[in-house]
Each structure stands twice: as C-alpha cells, then as structure tokens.
C-alpha cells in the first residue's frame, strides 16, 4: 500500500518549478504557543547574558544602502535544540518530516543546524539577496531550509523575499564581506538581483516556507510596530556529501528520519571489567 503524500500535486509542482513551498497545519495552535513561549524565554535569558553576542545584522556599504543608513539590528540564537526539548520536539515533528520526505524524495533525512532570528519593531535589519550554498556547499544540493513563522509576516514587518525559480541557476557568483570577528557574509550582486525586484512571501503565524539553499532569498526592513520572529532549520538527504569542511554545528548529522547509510560505524575499544 502506498504511503499518503504530505504535499499536494500543486505544492510539489511549486517546489520543483519555484524552489519553495508553503505549508500550513503542520503545527497545532497549542504547539505554536508552546514554541513561541519557549522561544521568547530563551531570547530573554540570552539577552541577560550577552546581548552583543546575539547581533546578526550584516555589515558593509551595500547593507547601509539597503537600510537607508538606519541603525538596524537582528538578534539571533543558533542550535536551539541544545537549549530546550521544545525545539528538539519541533525538529522531529512527524508531520514536518512527512513533508520533508516528500520534498527530498527520501526517507533518510539529516539535520544540519537550527537558528532563530528576531527582527524587532521599528529597526529590524533587512538581508540582501543571497543563496545559502556558499556557507555549506553540498554535492547534490539537497540542502533546504524550513522557515517557521512565529508571527504574521508581511513585507512591512521584515518578511521573506525570493526570486522564484532561481534555484535552477545553480551556485551564483557571490560577494563576500568579513567582519572583525572573522565571520563572513555572502550575497549576490544587488544591482543584478535587487531586493526591490524580488517576490514577497507573506505567511501567517505557524505557517512554514521550505526553500532550496540555492534559491535567492532575502528579507525586508522591519519599520512596523510588529516584531518578526522566525525559527529555521536546515536539513539534507543522508546520501548527500559536503564539498567543503565548513560550518560545523552541534548535532550536525543527527538522523531525523530513516538512517545515515553513509556513516562509518565507530570501533570502540573493548574493556574487560
């Protein structure tokens, strides 16, 4: 008996043609409330510890131009599953994994990393159009993002923007900036791919956008009175291979479904008690 598909034909076609798909009803209202509360509590705790360490706004002249020279900010925390079981439960949600299995066309799914971004009201920084590929390139390009919206999101409060179908262009030439901490920022030529020409993708609280790591994406300024909170996880097919030894994260390679058939078993020393 064939397993029921999590995605409709229209959703799968959108993924193939446009490089993204929107999903609703993966999480219940109760689950989103639990995730939101734990999310807010975590950011509050981390702000008390080191608010400067949460800064994730990009630097450079192109960013200043995009921001209109405003003093903008984005706060970020990575690897949320290392902070709370609520986020471990999130990334192992059965409905979510069913949808990922449909998109990846495999039952063997591995975690790469998770992160959260908060764009505060009235000063939330934008992001230039970019691909995620330069940060962690893979041979078969199965890497994708799961973008969970924790607020109703539109262009006015810093929502997502994409170039539909741009994943078909493959890896594009990128500009690289490196800050004083040695962190790098990758984005494409803003004259060729301006944020203003991108397609905005609005979403309701609890909705998910899945998109290929080759899809050109960015996001708008948040000058509204509303925050924009997001949770993001990146996953890949287990049989895909990195082409560079970069972007190591806690729990990278965690098997979310199926098996990691490419992993070599560790030989442990045998001890006699």
C-alpha positions in Angstrom: 0.0 0.0 0.0 1.4 3.4 -1.0 2.0 5.9 1.7 -0.2 9.0 1.6 1.7 12.1 0.4 2.0 15.1 2.7 2.3 17.5 -0.2 -0.4 18.1 -2.8 0.5 17.9 -6.5 0.3 21.7 -6.6 2.7 22.1 -3.7 5.1 19.6 -5.2 4.9 21.4 -8.6 5.6 24.7 -6.8 8.7 23.2 -5.2 10.0 21.8 -8.5 9.4 25.0 -10.5 9.9 27.7 -8.0 12.2 26.2 -5.4 9.9 26.7 -2.4 6.6 25.5 -1.0 4.3 26.9 1.7 2.9 24.6 4.3 0.0 25.1 6.7 -1.3 23.0 9.5 1.9 21.3 10.4 1.8 22.5 14.0 -1.3 22.9 16.1 -2.2 26.3 17.7 -1.2 24.8 21.1 2.2 23.7 19.7 2.9 27.1 18.2 2.0 28.7 21.5 4.4 26.4 23.3 7.2 27.1 20.8 6.6 30.8 21.0 6.8 30.9 24.7 10.0 28.9 24.9 11.4 31.0 22.1 10.7 34.3 23.9 12.0 32.9 27.2 15.3 31.7 25.6 15.9 35.1 24.0 15.2 36.9 27.3 17.7 34.6 29.1 20.3 35.1 26.5 19.9 38.9 26.4 20.6 38.9 30.1 23.8 37.0 29.5 25.2 38.8 26.4 23.1 41.0 24.2 26.0 41.9 22.0 26.6 38.3 21.2 23.1 38.0 19.7 23.7 40.5 16.9 23.3 39.1 13.4 22.8 42.2 11.2 25.0 42.2 8.1 27.7 44.8 7.5 29.1 46.8 4.5 28.2 49.6 2.2 25.6 47.5 0.3 23.8 46.9 3.6 23.9 50.5 4.6 22.4 51.4 1.2 19.6 48.8 1.7 18.9 50.1 5.2 18.9 53.7 4.2 21.8 54.3 6.7 19.4 53.5 9.5 20.7 51.9 12.7 19.1 48.5 12.4 19.5 45.2 14.2 18.6 41.5 14.1 19.0 39.2 17.2 19.9 35.6 16.6 20.5 32.3 18.5 21.8 29.2 16.9 21.3 25.5 17.7 18.1 25.9 19.7 17.8 22.1 20.2 20.8 22.5 22.6 18.8 24.8 24.8 15.3 23.2 25.2 13.5 20.0 24.5 10.7 22.0 22.9 12.9 22.7 19.9 14.0 19.0 19.8 10.3 18.1 19.6 9.8 20.7 16.8 12.6 19.4 14.5 11.3 15.8 15.0 7.6 16.5 14.4 6.1 13.7 12.3 4.0 15.9 10.0 7.1 18.1 9.3 9.2 15.0 8.5 6.5 13.6 6.2 6.6 16.9 4.2 10.4 16.8 4.1 10.3 13.2 2.9 8.1 14.3 0.0 10.3 17.2 -0.9 13.6 15.4 -0.6 12.2 12.2 -2.1 14.0 10.1 0.5 13.2 8.8 4.0 16.8 9.3 5.2 16.9 12.9 6.5 19.7 14.6 8.5 19.8 17.8 10.4 22.4 20.4 9.5 21.6 23.2 12.0 18.9 25.4 13.5 18.7 29.1 14.3 16.3 31.8 15.2 16.2 35.5 14.1 14.2 38.3 15.7 13.6 41.5 13.8 12.4 44.0 16.4 9.8 46.6 15.6 10.9 49.9 14.0 14.6 48.8 13.5 14.7 45.3 12.2 17.5 44.9 9.6 17.0 43.6 6.1 19.0 41.0 4.3 20.4 41.3 0.8 19.5 38.6 -1.7 21.7 35.6 -1.3 22.0 31.8 -1.5 22.8 29.7 1.5 25.0 27.5 -0.7 28.3 29.4 -0.1 28.1 28.8 3.7 27.8 25.0 3.4 28.1 23.6 -0.1 26.9 20.1 -0.9 27.5 17.9 -3.9 23.9 17.1 -4.8 22.3 20.3 -3.5 19.7 18.6 -1.4 20.1 21.1 1.4 16.9 23.1 2.2 15.6 25.5 4.8 12.5 25.1 6.9 11.3 28.6 7.8 8.7 28.6 10.6 6.9 31.9 11.1 6.1 32.7 14.7 4.3 36.0 13.8 2.1 37.0 10.9 4.7 38.2 8.4 4.5 40.7 5.5 7.0 43.0 3.8 6.0 45.7 6.3 7.5 43.8 9.2 10.5 42.4 7.5 9.1 39.4 5.7 10.8 37.0 3.3 11.5 37.8 -0.4 12.6 35.4 -3.1 13.4 35.1 -6.8 11.2 32.2 -7.8 12.9 29.6 -9.9 16.4 31.0 -9.2 17.5 27.6 -7.7 17.7 26.4 -11.3 20.6 28.8 -11.9 22.8 26.7 -9.7 25.5 28.3 -7.5 25.9 32.0 -8.4 29.0 34.3 -8.0 28.9 36.0 -4.6 30.3 39.0 -2.8 32.0 38.2 0.5 32.5 40.5 3.5 34.3 39.5 6.6 33.8 41.3 9.9 36.1 42.0 12.7 35.3 38.6 14.3 36.1 36.7 11.1 32.5 36.0 10.3 31.8 36.0 6.6 28.7 37.3 4.7 27.8 36.1 1.3 25.4 37.8 -1.1 24.8 38.3 -4.8 25.2 41.5 -6.8 22.4 43.8 -5.6 22.3 45.7 -8.9 21.6 42.4 -10.7 19.3 40.9 -8.1 17.8 43.9 -6.1 15.6 43.2 -3.1 13.1 45.6 -4.8 12.6 43.2 -7.7 12.1 40.1 -5.6 8.7 38.4 -4.9 7.4 38.9 -1.3 6.2 35.8 0.5 3.8 36.6 3.3 2.8 34.0 5.8 0.6 33.6 8.8 1.8 32.7 12.3 2.5 28.9 12.3 3.0 28.6 8.5 6.2 27.2 7.1 8.1 28.1 3.9 10.5 25.4 2.7 13.1 26.5 0.2 16.2 25.2 -1.5 19.5 26.5 -0.3 20.1 27.6 -4.0 17.0 29.8 -4.0 17.9 33.5 -4.0 16.2 35.0 -0.9 16.5 38.0 1.4 14.2 40.0 3.6 12.8 43.5 4.1 13.3 46.2 6.7 11.0 46.0 9.7 9.9 49.5 10.3 6.5 48.5 11.5 5.2 48.3 15.1 5.2 44.4 15.0 8.2 42.0 15.5 9.2 39.3 13.1 10.2 36.1 14.8 11.3 33.1 12.9 12.7 29.6 13.6 14.8 28.0 10.9 16.2 24.5 10.5 18.3 23.3 7.6 18.3 19.6 6.6 19.6 17.4 3.8 19.3 13.9 2.3 21.6 11.5 4.1 23.4 10.4 0.9 24.5 13.9 0.0 28.1 14.9 0.7 29.7 18.3 1.7 32.2 19.6 -0.8 34.0 21.7 1.9 34.7 21.0 5.6 32.9 24.1 6.9 30.0 25.3 9.1 30.2 22.7 11.9 27.3 22.8 14.3 26.2 20.8 17.4 24.1 17.9 16.4 25.1 18.2 12.7 24.3 14.9 11.1 21.6 14.0 13.6 19.3 11.5 11.9 15.8 13.0 11.9 14.2 10.1 10.0 15.5 6.8 8.5 19.2 6.0 8.5 22.5 7.7 7.8 23.7 4.9 5.5 26.9 6.8 4.6 28.2 7.0 8.1 31.0 4.6 9.1 30.5 2.9 12.4 33.0 3.8 15.2 35.1 1.0 16.6 35.1 1.3 20.3 37.9 -0.1 22.5 36.9 -3.3 24.3 37.3 -3.2 28.0 37.1 -6.1 30.4 35.7 -5.2 33.8 
